[in-house]
Amino acid sequence: APLDVPVTEDKFLFLSETGAKAVPNWALPDNFKNHGNYVISLANVTRWLGQQAEALGVEIFPGFPAAEVLYNDDGSVKGVATGNMGIGKDGEPTENFQLGMELHAKYTLFCEGARGHLGRQLNEKLKLGKDADPQVYGIGIKELWEIDPAKHQPGLVIHTAGWPLESDTYGGSFLYHIDNNQVMVGFVVGLAYTNPYLSPFEEFQRYKTHPAIRKYLEGGKRVSYGARAMTAGGLMSLPKLVFPGGALVGDDAGFLNAARIKGSHAAIKTGMLAAEAAFDAVQAGRTSDELTAYPEAFKQSWL
């Protein structure tokens, strides 16, 4: 498996404009203690998992996004249709046009991440969120840097809170030293901020100028960058997870645990729980009903 770098040191810093106060290690909550864990590239792990799945006979269709939910006559979910390919900028078919495919299934698990477009349609149509609090969102911006080897400490994990965000806006940062003189640096801003002039991207740029962070990045170069929405409402914002013929998994349901900075773990675990429920249902000859065993198993699990 593509395990990268074992964690060697944890730091949690509260930043002011020029200073940084480190939380003593004995006072760190357990979720900030990462000894025995690895700093990994999620892209590499996902590629590796894809190979394991294909070796077991799972078919994977990368590059074919699911565009719409298909329903049976009784209202249960029948599957999904992929989008049409080869559409020009003007919305008209080009010579490469290819009609989308319908994929029918006994059960369809929706695992699109935060604000997944099909998950949101299901939520509205089936009123899955009617007994839950509204979902709360954040944005995470991440960059991969190649830094000066003299400044690189493989396995160093730093989290920060405080500056440049005001005390009424939740957020924070992470800076992980991985292998090959690279660091992953990211910044999260809660999207409930009230200052209309706040720009999460600009706050991230300011953060990188802080002396405690700048010292690692100076003289380095940015290799790549990206951003994504995050669900941060927690347990109170979870919708109903199952409906006839399908289920919501991971961030499509909102399983990220913001307090513990754990999203991938929750996505993997809910995927496993939903898969086990679907497997048992198919073994028992069931089809297109509600996988009630999945939310029950979630309630019994460590998650």
Contacts in CASP RR format, 6 or more apart in sequence:
PFRMAT RR
TARGET T0000
AUTHOR 0000-0000-0000
METHOD contacts of the structure
MODEL  1
APLDVPVTEDKFLFLSETGAKAVPNWALPDNFKNHGNYVISLANVTRWLG
QQAEALGVEIFPGFPAAEVLYNDDGSVKGVATGNMGIGKDGEPTENFQLG
MELHAKYTLFCEGARGHLGRQLNEKLKLGKDADPQVYGIGIKELWEIDPA
KHQPGLVIHTAGWPLESDTYGGSFLYHIDNNQVMVGFVVGLAYTNPYLSP
FEEFQRYKTHPAIRKYLEGGKRVSYGARAMTAGGLMSLPKLVFPGGALVG
DDAGFLNAARIKGSHAAIKTGMLAAEAAFDAVQAGRTSDELTAYPEAFKQ
SWL
1 45 0 8 1.000
1 48 0 8 1.000
2 40 0 8 1.000
2 41 0 8 1.000
2 44 0 8 1.000
2 45 0 8 1.000
2 47 0 8 1.000
2 48 0 8 1.000
3 38 0 8 1.000
3 40 0 8 1.000
4 38 0 8 1.000
4 39 0 8 1.000
4 40 0 8 1.000
4 41 0 8 1.000
4 44 0 8 1.000
4 178 0 8 1.000
4 179 0 8 1.000
5 38 0 8 1.000
5 39 0 8 1.000
5 154 0 8 1.000
5 155 0 8 1.000
5 177 0 8 1.000
5 178 0 8 1.000
5 179 0 8 1.000
6 36 0 8 1.000
6 37 0 8 1.000
6 38 0 8 1.000
6 155 0 8 1.000
7 34 0 8 1.000
7 35 0 8 1.000
7 36 0 8 1.000
7 37 0 8 1.000
7 38 0 8 1.000
7 39 0 8 1.000
7 155 0 8 1.000
7 157 0 8 1.000
8 153 0 8 1.000
8 154 0 8 1.000
8 155 0 8 1.000
8 156 0 8 1.000
9 153 0 8 1.000
9 155 0 8 1.000
9 156 0 8 1.000
9 157 0 8 1.000
10 25 0 8 1.000
10 28 0 8 1.000
10 32 0 8 1.000
10 33 0 8 1.000
10 34 0 8 1.000
10 35 0 8 1.000
10 157 0 8 1.000
11 22 0 8 1.000
11 156 0 8 1.000
11 157 0 8 1.000
11 158 0 8 1.000
11 159 0 8 1.000
12 22 0 8 1.000
12 23 0 8 1.000
12 28 0 8 1.000
12 32 0 8 1.000
12 158 0 8 1.000
12 159 0 8 1.000
12 160 0 8 1.000
12 161 0 8 1.000
13 20 0 8 1.000
13 21 0 8 1.000
13 22 0 8 1.000
13 23 0 8 1.000
13 158 0 8 1.000
13 159 0 8 1.000
13 160 0 8 1.000
13 161 0 8 1.000
13 212 0 8 1.000
14 20 0 8 1.000
14 21 0 8 1.000
14 23 0 8 1.000
14 160 0 8 1.000
14 161 0 8 1.000
14 162 0 8 1.000
15 160 0 8 1.000
15 161 0 8 1.000
15 162 0 8 1.000
15 163 0 8 1.000
15 164 0 8 1.000
15 207 0 8 1.000
15 210 0 8 1.000
15 212 0 8 1.000
16 162 0 8 1.000
16 163 0 8 1.000
17 163 0 8 1.000
17 164 0 8 1.000
17 210 0 8 1.000
18 210 0 8 1.000
18 211 0 8 1.000
19 210 0 8 1.000
19 211 0 8 1.000
19 212 0 8 1.000
20 160 0 8 1.000
20 210 0 8 1.000
20 211 0 8 1.000
20 212 0 8 1.000
23 32 0 8 1.000
25 33 0 8 1.000
31 259 0 8 1.000
31 260 0 8 1.000
31 261 0 8 1.000
31 262 0 8 1.000
32 159 0 8 1.000
34 157 0 8 1.000
39 155 0 8 1.000
39 157 0 8 1.000
39 176 0 8 1.000
39 177 0 8 1.000
39 178 0 8 1.000
39 184 0 8 1.000
41 178 0 8 1.000
42 264 0 8 1.000
50 58 0 8 1.000
50 60 0 8 1.000
53 60 0 8 1.000
54 60 0 8 1.000
61 82 0 8 1.000
64 82 0 8 1.000
64 83 0 8 1.000
64 101 0 8 1.000
65 82 0 8 1.000
65 83 0 8 1.000
66 80 0 8 1.000
66 81 0 8 1.000
66 82 0 8 1.000
66 83 0 8 1.000
66 103 0 8 1.000
66 112 0 8 1.000
66 118 0 8 1.000
67 80 0 8 1.000
67 81 0 8 1.000
67 82 0 8 1.000
67 83 0 8 1.000
67 84 0 8 1.000
67 100 0 8 1.000
68 80 0 8 1.000
68 81 0 8 1.000
68 83 0 8 1.000
68 118 0 8 1.000
69 77 0 8 1.000
69 79 0 8 1.000
69 80 0 8 1.000
69 108 0 8 1.000
69 118 0 8 1.000
69 121 0 8 1.000
69 122 0 8 1.000
70 77 0 8 1.000
70 78 0 8 1.000
70 79 0 8 1.000
70 80 0 8 1.000
70 81 0 8 1.000
70 102 0 8 1.000
70 104 0 8 1.000
71 77 0 8 1.000
71 78 0 8 1.000
72 78 0 8 1.000
72 288 0 8 1.000
74 244 0 8 1.000
74 288 0 8 1.000
75 244 0 8 1.000
76 243 0 8 1.000
76 244 0 8 1.000
76 245 0 8 1.000
76 288 0 8 1.000
76 289 0 8 1.000
77 108 0 8 1.000
77 122 0 8 1.000
77 243 0 8 1.000
77 244 0 8 1.000
77 245 0 8 1.000
77 246 0 8 1.000
77 288 0 8 1.000
78 104 0 8 1.000
78 105 0 8 1.000
78 108 0 8 1.000
78 245 0 8 1.000
78 288 0 8 1.000
79 102 0 8 1.000
79 103 0 8 1.000
79 104 0 8 1.000
79 105 0 8 1.000
79 108 0 8 1.000
80 102 0 8 1.000
80 103 0 8 1.000
80 108 0 8 1.000
80 118 0 8 1.000
81 100 0 8 1.000
81 101 0 8 1.000
81 102 0 8 1.000
81 103 0 8 1.000
82 100 0 8 1.000
82 101 0 8 1.000
82 103 0 8 1.000
83 100 0 8 1.000
84 93 0 8 1.000
84 97 0 8 1.000
84 98 0 8 1.000
84 99 0 8 1.000
84 100 0 8 1.000
85 96 0 8 1.000
85 97 0 8 1.000
85 98 0 8 1.000
85 100 0 8 1.000
86 93 0 8 1.000
86 94 0 8 1.000
86 96 0 8 1.000
86 97 0 8 1.000
86 98 0 8 1.000
87 93 0 8 1.000
87 94 0 8 1.000
87 97 0 8 1.000
88 94 0 8 1.000
106 245 0 8 1.000
106 278 0 8 1.000
106 281 0 8 1.000
106 282 0 8 1.000
106 286 0 8 1.000
106 287 0 8 1.000
106 288 0 8 1.000
107 245 0 8 1.000
107 246 0 8 1.000
107 247 0 8 1.000
107 278 0 8 1.000
107 281 0 8 1.000
107 282 0 8 1.000
107 287 0 8 1.000
107 288 0 8 1.000
107 291 0 8 1.000
108 245 0 8 1.000
108 246 0 8 1.000
109 246 0 8 1.000
109 247 0 8 1.000
109 248 0 8 1.000
109 249 0 8 1.000
109 271 0 8 1.000
109 274 0 8 1.000
109 275 0 8 1.000
109 278 0 8 1.000
110 116 0 8 1.000
110 118 0 8 1.000
110 119 0 8 1.000
110 122 0 8 1.000
110 246 0 8 1.000
110 247 0 8 1.000
110 248 0 8 1.000
110 249 0 8 1.000
110 252 0 8 1.000
111 249 0 8 1.000
111 250 0 8 1.000
111 252 0 8 1.000
111 267 0 8 1.000
111 271 0 8 1.000
112 118 0 8 1.000
112 119 0 8 1.000
112 251 0 8 1.000
112 252 0 8 1.000
113 250 0 8 1.000
113 251 0 8 1.000
113 252 0 8 1.000
113 267 0 8 1.000
114 137 0 8 1.000
114 228 0 8 1.000
114 229 0 8 1.000
114 230 0 8 1.000
114 231 0 8 1.000
114 251 0 8 1.000
114 252 0 8 1.000
114 254 0 8 1.000
114 256 0 8 1.000
115 137 0 8 1.000
115 229 0 8 1.000
115 231 0 8 1.000
116 252 0 8 1.000
119 248 0 8 1.000
119 252 0 8 1.000
122 128 0 8 1.000
122 243 0 8 1.000
122 248 0 8 1.000
123 129 0 8 1.000
123 239 0 8 1.000
126 240 0 8 1.000
126 243 0 8 1.000
128 239 0 8 1.000
128 240 0 8 1.000
128 241 0 8 1.000
128 243 0 8 1.000
128 248 0 8 1.000
129 239 0 8 1.000
129 240 0 8 1.000
131 240 0 8 1.000
132 236 0 8 1.000
132 237 0 8 1.000
132 238 0 8 1.000
132 239 0 8 1.000
132 240 0 8 1.000
133 233 0 8 1.000
133 236 0 8 1.000
133 237 0 8 1.000
134 237 0 8 1.000
135 231 0 8 1.000
135 233 0 8 1.000
135 237 0 8 1.000
135 254 0 8 1.000
136 190 0 8 1.000
136 191 0 8 1.000
136 192 0 8 1.000
136 231 0 8 1.000
136 232 0 8 1.000
136 233 0 8 1.000
136 234 0 8 1.000
136 237 0 8 1.000
137 190 0 8 1.000
137 191 0 8 1.000
137 229 0 8 1.000
137 230 0 8 1.000
137 231 0 8 1.000
137 232 0 8 1.000
138 188 0 8 1.000
138 189 0 8 1.000
138 190 0 8 1.000
138 191 0 8 1.000
138 229 0 8 1.000
138 230 0 8 1.000
138 231 0 8 1.000
138 232 0 8 1.000
139 188 0 8 1.000
139 189 0 8 1.000
139 190 0 8 1.000
139 191 0 8 1.000
139 200 0 8 1.000
139 227 0 8 1.000
139 228 0 8 1.000
139 229 0 8 1.000
139 230 0 8 1.000
140 186 0 8 1.000
140 187 0 8 1.000
140 188 0 8 1.000
140 189 0 8 1.000
140 200 0 8 1.000
140 227 0 8 1.000
140 228 0 8 1.000
140 229 0 8 1.000
140 230 0 8 1.000
141 186 0 8 1.000
141 187 0 8 1.000
141 188 0 8 1.000
141 200 0 8 1.000
141 201 0 8 1.000
141 204 0 8 1.000
141 225 0 8 1.000
141 226 0 8 1.000
141 227 0 8 1.000
142 184 0 8 1.000
142 185 0 8 1.000
142 186 0 8 1.000
142 187 0 8 1.000
142 225 0 8 1.000
142 226 0 8 1.000
142 227 0 8 1.000
143 184 0 8 1.000
143 185 0 8 1.000
143 186 0 8 1.000
143 222 0 8 1.000
143 223 0 8 1.000
143 224 0 8 1.000
143 225 0 8 1.000
143 226 0 8 1.000
144 182 0 8 1.000
144 183 0 8 1.000
144 184 0 8 1.000
144 222 0 8 1.000
144 223 0 8 1.000
144 224 0 8 1.000
144 225 0 8 1.000
145 182 0 8 1.000
145 183 0 8 1.000
145 184 0 8 1.000
145 185 0 8 1.000
145 217 0 8 1.000
145 220 0 8 1.000
145 221 0 8 1.000
145 222 0 8 1.000
145 223 0 8 1.000
146 180 0 8 1.000
146 181 0 8 1.000
146 182 0 8 1.000
146 220 0 8 1.000
146 221 0 8 1.000
146 223 0 8 1.000
147 181 0 8 1.000
147 182 0 8 1.000
147 183 0 8 1.000
147 216 0 8 1.000
147 217 0 8 1.000
147 219 0 8 1.000
147 220 0 8 1.000
148 181 0 8 1.000
148 218 0 8 1.000
148 219 0 8 1.000
148 220 0 8 1.000
149 181 0 8 1.000
151 215 0 8 1.000
151 216 0 8 1.000
151 218 0 8 1.000
152 177 0 8 1.000
152 181 0 8 1.000
152 182 0 8 1.000
152 183 0 8 1.000
153 177 0 8 1.000
154 177 0 8 1.000
154 178 0 8 1.000
154 179 0 8 1.000
155 176 0 8 1.000
155 177 0 8 1.000
155 178 0 8 1.000
156 176 0 8 1.000
156 177 0 8 1.000
157 174 0 8 1.000
157 175 0 8 1.000
157 176 0 8 1.000
157 177 0 8 1.000
158 173 0 8 1.000
158 174 0 8 1.000
158 175 0 8 1.000
158 176 0 8 1.000
159 172 0 8 1.000
159 173 0 8 1.000
159 174 0 8 1.000
159 175 0 8 1.000
159 261 0 8 1.000
160 172 0 8 1.000
160 173 0 8 1.000
160 174 0 8 1.000
160 175 0 8 1.000
160 207 0 8 1.000
160 212 0 8 1.000
160 213 0 8 1.000
161 171 0 8 1.000
161 172 0 8 1.000
162 171 0 8 1.000
162 172 0 8 1.000
163 207 0 8 1.000
163 210 0 8 1.000
164 203 0 8 1.000
164 206 0 8 1.000
164 207 0 8 1.000
164 210 0 8 1.000
165 171 0 8 1.000
165 172 0 8 1.000
165 189 0 8 1.000
165 203 0 8 1.000
166 195 0 8 1.000
168 193 0 8 1.000
168 194 0 8 1.000
169 189 0 8 1.000
169 190 0 8 1.000
169 192 0 8 1.000
169 193 0 8 1.000
169 194 0 8 1.000
169 195 0 8 1.000
169 198 0 8 1.000
170 190 0 8 1.000
170 192 0 8 1.000
171 187 0 8 1.000
171 188 0 8 1.000
171 189 0 8 1.000
171 190 0 8 1.000
172 187 0 8 1.000
172 188 0 8 1.000
172 189 0 8 1.000
173 185 0 8 1.000
173 186 0 8 1.000
173 187 0 8 1.000
173 188 0 8 1.000
173 207 0 8 1.000
173 213 0 8 1.000
174 184 0 8 1.000
174 185 0 8 1.000
174 186 0 8 1.000
174 261 0 8 1.000
175 183 0 8 1.000
175 184 0 8 1.000
175 185 0 8 1.000
175 186 0 8 1.000
175 213 0 8 1.000
175 216 0 8 1.000
176 183 0 8 1.000
176 184 0 8 1.000
176 185 0 8 1.000
177 183 0 8 1.000
177 216 0 8 1.000
178 184 0 8 1.000
182 223 0 8 1.000
183 216 0 8 1.000
183 217 0 8 1.000
185 208 0 8 1.000
185 213 0 8 1.000
185 217 0 8 1.000
186 204 0 8 1.000
187 200 0 8 1.000
187 203 0 8 1.000
187 204 0 8 1.000
187 207 0 8 1.000
188 230 0 8 1.000
189 198 0 8 1.000
189 200 0 8 1.000
189 203 0 8 1.000
190 232 0 8 1.000
201 227 0 8 1.000
207 213 0 8 1.000
208 214 0 8 1.000
208 217 0 8 1.000
230 251 0 8 1.000
230 256 0 8 1.000
230 258 0 8 1.000
231 237 0 8 1.000
231 251 0 8 1.000
231 254 0 8 1.000
231 255 0 8 1.000
231 256 0 8 1.000
232 256 0 8 1.000
232 258 0 8 1.000
233 254 0 8 1.000
233 258 0 8 1.000
234 254 0 8 1.000
234 255 0 8 1.000
234 256 0 8 1.000
234 257 0 8 1.000
234 258 0 8 1.000
237 254 0 8 1.000
238 253 0 8 1.000
238 254 0 8 1.000
238 255 0 8 1.000
239 248 0 8 1.000
239 253 0 8 1.000
240 295 0 8 1.000
241 247 0 8 1.000
241 248 0 8 1.000
241 253 0 8 1.000
241 294 0 8 1.000
241 295 0 8 1.000
241 298 0 8 1.000
242 248 0 8 1.000
242 290 0 8 1.000
242 291 0 8 1.000
242 292 0 8 1.000
242 294 0 8 1.000
242 295 0 8 1.000
243 290 0 8 1.000
244 288 0 8 1.000
244 289 0 8 1.000
244 290 0 8 1.000
245 287 0 8 1.000
245 288 0 8 1.000
245 289 0 8 1.000
245 290 0 8 1.000
245 291 0 8 1.000
246 290 0 8 1.000
246 291 0 8 1.000
247 274 0 8 1.000
247 277 0 8 1.000
247 278 0 8 1.000
247 291 0 8 1.000
247 294 0 8 1.000
249 255 0 8 1.000
249 267 0 8 1.000
249 270 0 8 1.000
249 271 0 8 1.000
249 274 0 8 1.000
250 256 0 8 1.000
250 263 0 8 1.000
250 266 0 8 1.000
250 267 0 8 1.000
250 270 0 8 1.000
250 271 0 8 1.000
251 263 0 8 1.000
251 266 0 8 1.000
251 267 0 8 1.000
253 270 0 8 1.000
255 263 0 8 1.000
255 266 0 8 1.000
255 267 0 8 1.000
255 270 0 8 1.000
255 303 0 8 1.000
256 262 0 8 1.000
256 263 0 8 1.000
256 266 0 8 1.000
257 263 0 8 1.000
257 266 0 8 1.000
266 303 0 8 1.000
269 301 0 8 1.000
269 302 0 8 1.000
269 303 0 8 1.000
270 298 0 8 1.000
270 303 0 8 1.000
273 294 0 8 1.000
273 297 0 8 1.000
273 298 0 8 1.000
273 301 0 8 1.000
274 291 0 8 1.000
274 294 0 8 1.000
276 293 0 8 1.000
276 294 0 8 1.000
276 297 0 8 1.000
277 291 0 8 1.000
277 292 0 8 1.000
277 293 0 8 1.000
277 294 0 8 1.000
277 297 0 8 1.000
278 291 0 8 1.000
278 294 0 8 1.000
280 293 0 8 1.000
281 287 0 8 1.000
281 289 0 8 1.000
281 291 0 8 1.000
281 293 0 8 1.000
END
